Amino acid sequence: MERELPACPVETTLLMISDKWKVLILRDLLNGTMRFSELRRSVGNISQKVLTANLRQMERDGLVHREVYPEVPPRVEYSLTETGRTLKPVIEAMKDWGAWYKAERSA
């Protein structure tokens, strides 16, 4: 079930990356496919429950692809979809602005 999107494009973007966890997940998946445990370690202080909920929402929104391999134990990998990869300039702009802001504040 798709959610209704706001009329404002900025609001739509914020809805897709609405919290720090989603932005950090995007940041890390921009480097390539990751398993759940790798992603959890790289994102930082995030619980398994919160990471799972964010990944499921991002999968529903078409930003993340989840691949399950029929092995014992099951192996699950996450990667960005083509749509998810289009957020790269947004994430890079946030990184650049954050670096600029930190430099300004410490000068």
MARDO-449553 format. One line per 8 residues: number of its first residue (from 1); for each residue x, y, z of C-alpha. Coordinates in pm, 1 decimal, always signed. Each point is the difference from the previous one (the first is absolute). Example, Ala and Ser with C-alpha at 12.3 -4.5 7.8 and 13.67 -1.06 7.14 Angstrom:
1) +1230.0/-450.0/+780.0 | +137.0/+344.0/-66.0 $
! end
This chain:
1) +0.0/+0.0/+0.0 | +152.2/+329.2/-108.9 | -39.7/+302.0/+219.6 | -136.4/+322.4/-135.0 | +277.7/+244.6/-73.3 | -8.7/+369.2/+89.7 | -44.7/+261.3/-271.5 | +328.3/+171.6/+94.0 $
9) +311.2/-172.2/-147.1 | +216.2/+101.6/+298.0 | -251.1/-154.3/+237.1 | -2.9/-317.0/-211.9 | +379.5/-25.6/+25.6 | -15.8/+54.2/+376.3 | -264.3/-272.2/+27.1 | +235.6/-247.9/-170.3 $
17) +303.8/+86.3/+215.1 | -188.9/+122.3/+303.8 | +242.9/-95.7/+273.0 | +368.6/-38.8/+63.4 | -9.9/-379.1/-27.4 | -130.5/+4.1/-357.2 | +262.9/+252.6/-103.1 | +276.1/-209.5/+159.9 $
25) -133.0/-318.4/-162.2 | +3.5/+175.7/-337.7 | +350.8/+131.9/+65.6 | +132.7/-347.3/+71.6 | -184.7/-179.2/-280.7 | +137.0/+251.7/-250.6 | +327.7/-192.3/+43.9 | -163.3/-325.5/-113.3 $
33) -195.8/-302.4/+113.6 | +12.4/-86.8/+369.3 | -126.7/-276.1/+225.5 | -223.7/+94.8/+292.3 | +272.7/-40.2/+264.2 | +249.5/+203.9/-205.2 | -255.1/+274.9/-46.3 | -86.9/+3.3/+369.1 $
41) +368.6/+38.1/+95.2 | +65.8/+270.7/-257.8 | -308.0/+208.5/+83.7 | +94.1/+17.5/+366.0 | -208.1/-9.8/+315.5 | -321.8/-136.5/-152.8 | -207.5/-284.9/+136.1 | -86.4/-301.7/-212.9 $
49) -369.6/+90.1/+24.5 | +49.3/+359.4/-118.8 | +231.3/-103.1/-284.5 | -247.5/-265.5/-114.6 | -291.1/+246.6/+9.9 | +194.2/+262.2/-197.3 | +117.1/-252.4/-260.4 | -354.7/-130.5/-45.6 $
57) -135.8/+352.0/-49.0 | +278.8/+85.4/-243.2 | -72.4/-323.6/-188.3 | -370.9/+91.8/-22.6 | +97.8/+346.1/-124.3 | +213.7/-155.6/-273.6 | +334.9/+125.5/+130.8 | +149.0/-327.8/+126.0 $
65) +8.4/-349.7/-148.2 | +4.0/-301.0/+232.8 | +144.3/-323.6/-135.8 | -52.9/-320.8/+198.4 | +217.6/-299.5/-85.5 | -145.6/-345.5/+74.3 | +283.0/-118.3/+220.2 | +23.5/-128.6/+355.0 $
73) +20.4/+233.4/+179.1 | -170.0/+237.6/-244.6 | +217.8/+274.7/-144.2 | -165.6/+336.6/-60.3 | +163.9/+284.7/-189.8 | -113.6/+357.2/-47.0 | +81.0/+234.2/-284.9 | -136.3/+321.8/-141.8 $
81) -241.9/-12.1/-288.8 | +48.2/+228.1/-299.0 | -237.1/+242.0/+171.1 | +199.7/-22.6/+322.9 | +322.9/+74.3/-186.2 | -150.5/+323.4/-134.3 | +22.5/+135.1/+356.4 | +382.4/-1.5/-22.6 $
89) +23.9/+374.1/-85.2 | -233.1/+80.7/+290.9 | +213.7/-198.8/+245.8 | +321.1/+148.4/-142.8 | -143.2/+353.2/+29.5 | -85.8/-71.2/+364.5 | +355.7/-126.3/+58.3 | +153.3/+306.7/-165.9 $
97) -222.2/+238.7/+191.9 | +75.0/-176.8/+329.8 | +374.7/+23.3/-64.3 | -32.4/+370.0/-88.5 | -211.4/+69.9/+309.6 | +242.5/-179.0/+232.1 | +289.2/+198.3/-148.9 | -191.1/+327.8/+42.3 $
105) -84.9/-76.2/+362.8 | +355.1/-96.3/+91.8 | +164.3/+298.9/-172.1 $
! end
